[in-house]
Amino acid sequence: MFGVKFHPGAFYPFYKRDISSITDKRLSLERVFGDEGKRLEDIVLFQDSIEKVIHIIEEFIDGKVINIDQNVNLARKLVTLILNDREIMKVEHVEQKSGIHKRRLQRIFSRYVGVGPKWVIKRYRIHQALEDISQRKQIDWSDIATNLGYYDQAHFIRDFKLYVGMTPEEYKRLSDK
């Protein structure tokens, strides 16, 4: 198994279609790059070291002439803004800090990132919660929920379980072991 991870927005120039159309799906190299992708797959499958595979894939990607529109970099900057600014709890906050209207934000995220800005915000806030839970001895769950922009603890627990697969309490017990 080998995968390539792109920065937010960076796969769009290769695929040239809305990334949301492939969210949570697997694509073959052939589907993205045609016959050239199939040949690449055949070459990669018969390499005897991961180093060779990495080199071949890097050369292939670097050799692609792609047109990067301004929204590719904008998508990455917006995701980085959400990641780094812990005060961003809602799409409206991204709208205020970026000066980009909500509907345009949604279109950029759908086309270049593959998910909406609300999903990205929730994901990073859940990551923040995981970090907080792992670092604290005593936890005030309502305090964590409030700090992450939730109106109540029940919504926080629901989202946490959706993203992590267990309740915050279950996660805390596992992280304390």
N, C-alpha and C positions, 0 to 999 in steps of 0.2 A: 504494500500500500504506500502510495506517495501522493502528497498533495501540495498545492501551491496556494499560499495565502496572499491575497492582494490587500493593499490599503483600501479603506473605504473610497469608493468611486473609481478605483484604478482598473477594475476589470471591464468596465463599460466600453472603453475604446477597442477592446478585443472582440467583445460580443456584439456591440452596436445595437442592442435592444434593451428595453427596460430590464434591469436586473431583478426587479420584483417578480418577473415572469419565471424566474428560476430559483427563487428563494426556497430553501428546504428541498432542493432537488439535486441530483447528481448529473453532470454532463460529461459526455465522452469528449476526448480531444477532437475526435472527428466531427462531432456536432458543432464545435466552435470554430475549428480551423480547416474543416474539410479533409481532403486527401492528405494534405500536409500534416494534419493532426494525427491521422491514422498511421502514417509513416513514422512520426515521432513516437507514438505509442509502441509500435513494433520494435523500434530501436531501444527504447528505454526498458522494455520488458526483459531484454536479454543482457543487461549490464550486470557485472559481477560485484559492483560496489555502489554504495549510495553516493559516494563522491562523484563518480562518473555520471550518475543520473542527474545530480544537482548541476553539474557542469553542462550537460547536454540541454537540460531544461532552461538554464539561465541563458545559454547561447541562443536558443530558439526564441525566447521571449525578447531578449535584447535585439535580435535580428528583425523583429517585426517592426515595420514602419506603421505607426499608428498616429492618427490625428487626435490630439488631446484638446478637447474644448475647455473653456474656462470653468465650466461647471464641475469637471473632474476634480480640480484643485479646490473649488469651493465646497464640494461635498466633503472632502477630507478635512478642510478647515472647520466646517460645521460640526462634524463628529468629534474632532479634537476639542472644540469649544465645549461641547456637552461633557466630554470626559474630564476636562480640567476644571471646569467651573461648577463646583458642587452646589452652587445656589440655583442652578437650572433644574427646575422640577417639572416644568410644563413647557409645551410647545410655544406658548406665549412668551416665555422667558427667552427662548432662542430667537423668536421674532424681534423682541425688544433689543437684545444684545447684538444681533446681526444686521438689523434694519431691513430684513427680508420678510415680505408678507407671508402669512401662514400657508396659504395655498401654494405659493411658489416653493416654500420649504418642503411641503409634502410631495410636490412633483420632483424636486431635486433628489430627495431621499428615495422615492420610489424608483426613479430611473437609474440613479448612480449607486445607491447603497443597497437597495433591495427590500428595505423595510422603512416604515415611517419614522419620523423624528420622535414620536411618543414612545415607540418600541425601544429606540436607542436610549432615550432618557431613562426609561424603566430598567433596562438592562444594566446600565452603568450605576444606577442607584442601588440596585440589588447587589452589584459587586461591592459597592461602598458598604452596604449592610453586612456582607460576608466578612469584609475586612474589620469592621467595627466589632462584630460578634466574636471574631477570632482573637481580638486584642483585649477585650474586656473580661474581667472576672465576674462582676455583677452587672446584670443587664436590666435596664428598664425598657421593656418592649415598646411601651407607648412613646417613650422619649425617642427611641430609634425611629419609630414610624413617623412621628412628627418632624424630626430632623430630615427625613427623606421626602417630606412633602405630602404625606398621607394624612387624610382627615381623621382616620381612625385605624386602630390596630388590626381590625378584621381585614381591611383592604390590603394592608401591608402583608399580613400572613398569607392571604390568597395569592398575591403576586409572587411572594417569596416561594411558595410551594409550586407555583406554575413554572418558575424559572429554575429553581434548584431541585425540585422533586421531593422536598420534605419541608416540614415546618421549621421556623427559626429555632424553636426549642430542640427539635431533633438534631438540627445542624450543630447547635451549641454543644449538645451532649457528645456528638461525634468529634467535634474539634477539640474538646477538653480531654479526650482519651490520649 
